[in-house]
């Protein structure tokens, strides 16, 4: 990481830290420690929930990218990736793509 990027991250960290400290001071003096503890518990939960959602998003993106690459590979091999169904054309399902990949292996 370059020096400019590091400085930018430090500035953002400092800004967030200052904001949180200001909010905590005002809440602590106004409502007391019990509600401050509840605030931290909720903040912790929110961050964990956010991280969980981001991880799930990346897993989904990876799965979709793998499927896309499989379809591209099949197209390069000249395999059909669509099927006719009730007067409309649809992409093959995940299992049909896997079967086609197995067939291309022989």
C-alpha positions as CSV (number, residue, x, y, z in Angstrom):
1,X,0.0,0.0,0.0
2,X,1.4,3.4,-0.9
3,X,1.9,6.2,1.6
4,X,-1.0,8.3,0.2
5,X,-3.4,5.4,0.6
6,X,-2.2,4.8,4.2
7,X,-2.7,8.5,5.1
8,X,-6.2,8.4,3.6
9,X,-7.1,5.3,5.7
10,X,-5.6,7.0,8.8
11,X,-7.7,10.1,8.2
12,X,-10.9,8.1,7.8
13,X,-10.1,6.1,11.0
14,X,-9.4,9.3,12.9
15,X,-12.7,10.9,11.6
16,X,-14.7,7.8,12.5
17,X,-13.1,7.6,15.9
18,X,-13.7,11.3,16.6
19,X,-17.4,11.0,15.6
20,X,-18.0,7.9,17.7
21,X,-16.2,9.5,20.7
22,X,-18.4,12.6,20.4
23,X,-21.6,10.6,20.1
24,X,-20.6,8.3,23.0
25,X,-19.8,11.3,25.2
26,X,-23.1,13.0,24.5
27,X,-25.1,9.7,25.0
28,X,-23.2,8.8,28.2
29,X,-23.8,12.1,29.9
30,X,-27.4,12.2,28.8
31,X,-28.6,8.6,29.4
32,X,-26.0,6.8,31.5
33,X,-23.9,3.7,31.3
34,X,-26.8,1.2,31.0
35,X,-28.0,2.7,27.7
36,X,-24.5,3.2,26.5
37,X,-23.9,-0.5,27.0
38,X,-27.0,-1.2,25.0
39,X,-25.8,1.1,22.2
40,X,-22.5,-0.8,22.0
41,X,-24.3,-4.1,22.0
42,X,-26.5,-3.0,19.1
43,X,-23.5,-1.5,17.3
44,X,-21.6,-4.8,17.6
45,X,-24.6,-6.7,16.3
46,X,-25.0,-4.4,13.4
47,X,-21.3,-4.7,12.4
48,X,-21.4,-8.5,12.7
49,X,-24.7,-8.6,10.6
50,X,-23.1,-6.3,8.0
51,X,-20.0,-8.5,7.7
52,X,-22.2,-11.7,7.4
53,X,-24.2,-10.1,4.6
54,X,-21.0,-9.0,2.7
55,X,-19.5,-12.5,3.0
56,X,-22.8,-14.0,1.7
57,X,-22.7,-11.5,-1.2
58,X,-19.2,-12.4,-2.2
59,X,-20.0,-16.2,-2.0
60,X,-23.0,-15.5,-4.3
61,X,-20.9,-13.5,-6.7
62,X,-18.2,-16.2,-6.8
63,X,-20.9,-18.8,-7.5
64,X,-22.4,-16.7,-10.3
65,X,-18.9,-16.0,-11.8
66,X,-18.1,-19.8,-11.7
67,X,-21.4,-20.5,-13.6
68,X,-20.7,-17.8,-16.1
69,X,-17.2,-19.2,-16.8
70,X,-18.7,-22.7,-17.2
71,X,-21.2,-21.3,-19.7
72,X,-18.5,-19.5,-21.6
73,X,-16.4,-22.7,-21.7
74,X,-19.3,-24.6,-23.1
75,X,-19.9,-22.0,-25.7
76,X,-16.3,-22.1,-26.8
77,X,-16.6,-25.9,-27.2
78,X,-19.7,-25.4,-29.3
79,X,-22.1,-26.9,-26.8
80,X,-25.7,-25.6,-26.6
81,X,-26.4,-23.6,-23.5
82,X,-30.1,-22.9,-24.1
83,X,-33.1,-25.1,-24.4
84,X,-36.6,-24.6,-25.8
85,X,-39.3,-24.6,-23.2
86,X,-42.9,-23.7,-23.7
87,X,-42.3,-21.5,-26.7
88,X,-39.4,-19.6,-25.1
89,X,-35.6,-20.1,-24.9
90,X,-34.1,-20.5,-21.5
91,X,-30.6,-21.0,-20.2
92,X,-29.7,-24.4,-19.0
93,X,-30.1,-25.1,-15.3
94,X,-27.1,-25.5,-13.0
95,X,-27.2,-29.3,-13.1
96,X,-27.6,-29.3,-16.9
97,X,-24.4,-27.2,-17.1
98,X,-22.6,-29.6,-14.8
99,X,-23.7,-32.5,-17.0
100,X,-22.5,-30.7,-20.1
101,X,-19.1,-30.0,-18.4
102,X,-18.8,-33.7,-17.6
103,X,-19.6,-34.7,-21.2
104,X,-17.0,-32.2,-22.6
105,X,-14.4,-33.9,-20.4
106,X,-14.5,-37.2,-22.5
